[in-house]
């Protein structure tokens, strides 16, 4: 087994780190802005399961998850020769943004469920690809995987109840 030497952090890398974080944060911000009306109107009319978190939880939670995703993206990007891993990451990021557009924008819980199931698979694939390059990057995605797993159950219940 080859031992991979970790690169030390340089202040010259701050712009790349910030770009990685901003890209991930935008994947959440843009769809949220586009679907804000549906969240405020349609979503409030849905029958929700008892384990639905209060609405104030979602903003800080997703902001933190996107931050962790951005750091993970940066760790993999800086290693070079990572096209496959970055491609898999891009797929999961598109699926992540798509879920909001389908579930809230189209007001379609069944479609959201299909997207979030694909997202779960893509997150696991991203973690596997990232682990081959930098295990820390894969570990940073564990909270994301846990939350999306919970969100899948929540999406299922919202579909079932409505």
Secondary structure, 3 states (H helix, E strand, C coil): CCCCCCCCCCHHHHHHHHHHHHHHHHHHHHHHHHCHHHHHCCHHHCCCCCCCCCCHHHHHHHHHHHHHHHHHHHHHHCCCCCHHHHHHHHHHHHHHHHHHHHHHHCCCHHHHHHHHHHHHHHHHHHHHHHHCCCHHHHHHCHHHHHHHHHHHHHHHHHHHHC
